[in-house]
Amino acid sequence: MKKEIHPQYHTKTKVVCNCGNTFETGSTQKTLKVELCSKCHPFYTGKQKLVDTAKRVEKFEARVNAQKNIAKGKKGKKVKRAEKGKKDQQKNVEKENNQ
């Protein structure tokens, strides 16, 4: 290995999680700050916890709900044709009754 090109390796690096858990490991940095650790990660704890800092889930759910609301007001071609046919029949019956 070439000398003087590799970063210094610290055998006692302190890792601090957002949940408050701390532990030591080895790294090229003296301290590490992490969002999730084995004490608070949903895979290890079995508790579901959404870690969504950009509100992506809420934005997606809002879009899906908006699309559902729009779709409720729309009717398919077959329904429109059937309604038009019923209206035409009613007009024909009214014309026959008037004559």
C-alpha positions in Angstrom: 0.0 0.0 0.0 1.1 3.5 -0.7 1.8 5.6 2.3 0.2 9.0 3.1 -2.8 8.5 0.7 -5.2 6.6 3.0 -7.4 8.4 5.6 -6.7 7.8 9.3 -8.8 5.0 10.7 -10.3 5.5 14.2 -10.9 2.3 16.1 -13.3 4.1 18.5 -15.8 6.0 16.5 -18.9 7.2 18.4 -22.2 6.7 16.5 -25.2 8.7 17.7 -28.7 8.0 16.6 -31.7 10.4 16.5 -33.5 8.1 19.0 -30.7 8.7 21.6 -28.9 5.4 21.2 -25.1 5.5 21.0 -22.5 2.8 20.3 -18.9 2.5 19.2 -17.5 1.2 15.9 -14.5 1.8 13.6 -14.5 4.4 10.9 -12.4 7.1 9.2 -14.5 9.7 11.1 -14.4 10.5 14.8 -18.2 10.7 15.2 -21.2 9.7 13.1 -24.8 10.9 13.3 -27.5 8.6 11.9 -31.3 8.7 11.6 -31.9 5.0 12.3 -30.2 2.4 14.3 -30.9 -1.2 15.3 -32.8 0.0 18.3 -35.3 2.1 16.4 -35.4 0.6 12.9 -38.8 -0.9 12.0 -37.2 -4.1 10.6 -35.6 -4.9 14.0 -38.3 -3.5 16.3 -41.3 -4.9 14.4 -43.1 -1.5 14.8 -44.1 0.3 11.7 -42.7 3.8 11.6 -42.7 6.1 8.6 -39.6 8.0 8.1 -40.7 10.5 5.5 -39.1 13.9 5.8 -40.3 15.2 2.5 -44.0 14.4 3.0 -43.9 12.1 -0.1 -46.5 9.7 1.3 -49.0 12.4 2.0 -48.5 14.0 -1.4 -49.0 10.6 -3.1 -52.2 9.9 -1.1 -53.6 13.3 -1.9 -53.0 12.7 -5.7 -54.7 9.3 -5.5 -57.7 10.7 -3.6 -58.0 13.6 -6.1 -58.0 11.1 -9.0 -60.7 9.0 -7.3 -62.9 12.1 -6.8 -62.5 13.1 -10.4 -63.3 9.5 -11.6 -66.5 9.4 -9.6 -67.9 12.3 -11.6 -67.1 10.7 -14.9 -69.2 8.1 -16.7 -68.1 5.5 -19.2 -69.2 5.5 -22.9 -71.7 2.7 -22.4 -73.4 4.5 -19.6 -73.6 7.7 -21.6 -75.0 5.8 -24.6 -77.6 4.1 -22.5 -78.7 7.4 -20.9 -78.9 9.0 -24.3 -81.0 6.1 -25.6 -83.4 6.4 -22.7 -83.8 10.1 -23.3 -84.5 9.5 -27.0 -87.1 6.8 -26.2 -88.8 9.2 -23.8 -88.9 11.9 -26.4 -90.4 9.5 -29.0 -93.0 8.4 -26.5 -93.9 12.0 -25.7 -94.2 12.8 -29.5 -96.5 9.8 -30.0 -98.7 10.8 -27.1 -98.9 14.4 -28.3 -100.0 13.3 -31.8 
